[in-house]
Amino acid sequence: MKYVIKYLCVAFCFIVIACQPHRVSDKSSSAWKETLSDKIMMLGHRNWILITDMAYPLQTKSGIKTIYVDDSYEEVLSFLIEMLDNVPHVYGHIYQDKELNYLNEEICPGINNFRKLQFDFFQKDDINYVNHEI
């Protein structure tokens, strides 16, 4: 299956997409979609596409492109999965912080909605959980 979430295995190139996890914008910009569409055919082994929240630190090394997206996590994820399903040479490996499994609604309001949303896109067994700090 071709899917992606927090990290997508894609050499020396990162595309970081910082999106609004719960916001649905009524004035969506398609610029980020065009950027990804233009770059996807050049990606391959050991390149990464990260879909992050706003707390992800800005990366400034050469070869890293950060794109701020004023669209919802759901819209970004949906577009990226659809794009990956239509390219023959790139597929997704799903990685997510292991610590997310320990969160509950009491300490992280909205976590259940987040889980439900992502499981609309893929099965829990498709996710590789890794420690946040390695």
N, C-alpha and C positions, 0 to 999 in steps of 0.2 A: 504494500500500500504506500502511496506517496502522500505523506503528511508532514507538517512542520508545526512547531510551536515556538518555545522560547529560543531554542538554538537549532538551526538547520545546518547540517554538514555541507558546507560549500567552501585555495592557497593564498594566503596573504591578503585576502580581500574580505572585509567585513562590511555588511550593510546593516546598520542599526536603525530600527524603526521604533521610535518612541511614540506610543499612542495613548490616548485617553481610555482607561479601562472601562468606564461606565458612561461616557459621554457619547451621545449621538448628535453629530453636527448636522444642521439643516443646510449648511453651505459647504459641502464636502469638496475638497480640492482633488483633482485627478492627477496633479503633478507627481505625487509619490508613486502612483500606479504606472505612469509613463516611465519614470526612472527605473522601477523594478522591471518593467517589460523590456526596456532597452538593455538592461544588464544581465538578465537571466540567461541568455544564450551564451554569455561569456563566462559564466560560473561553472565550476566543476568540483573535482575532488579537493577537499580541505578548505573550501570557501564556506563562509557562514552567513546566514541571515538571522538576526536576532529580533524578536518582537519583545519589547521591554515596556515597563511602566516608566513613569516620569522620574523615578528615583535612580535609574541607571546612570552611572557617571559618564560624562562626555569623554569619548576616546579621541585622541588627537594624533595618533601615529599615521604615517603615510599608508595609504591603501585602505583606510577606514572611512566610510561615508556614513554620516548620521543624518537621518531624515526624521524631522518632527512631523507627525501626522495628527491632524485634529479630527480624527475619526475614531470610532469605537474599536475596541479590541476585536469584537466579533466581525466587523467589516474588514479589518486588516487581515485577520486570520482566514476568513472566507476567501478573500481575493488571492492571497498567497497560495492557499491550497489549490484553488482552481487553476492558477497559473502553473504550479508544479505538476498538476495532473496532465497538463498539455505540452510539457517539454519532455523529450525522450531521454535526456542525459543527466537530469538532476532529480534527486529524490530526497525526501526529508527523513531525518532522524530526530525524534522528539526527545528533548531533554528538559527537565524542569527541576527546580530546587526541591530537594527531599524534604526540607523544612516545611513546605506548604502542606504536607500531609498532617502536620501537628496543629495546624490552625483550626479554630472553630469560630462560630459566629460571635461568641462572647468577646474574644480578643481581637477578632478581625471581621467586623460586620461586612457582609457581602461575599464572604468566601464560598458559601454554599451556592450562590448564584454563579460565581466564577467557575466552580467545578461543573455545575450543570451545563453551562455554556460550552466549556471545552469538551465535555463528553458528548455534546451534540455533534462534534466534529470527528472525534476518534475515541477508541476504547482505552480504558485505563491501562490495559496490558501493552498498549503501543507506546507508553511513556517510559522513558528511562529516567529514573529519579537519581540525582547526584547531590552530594553535599554542597551547600552554598559556598562554604570556605574549604578549599582543598589544601 
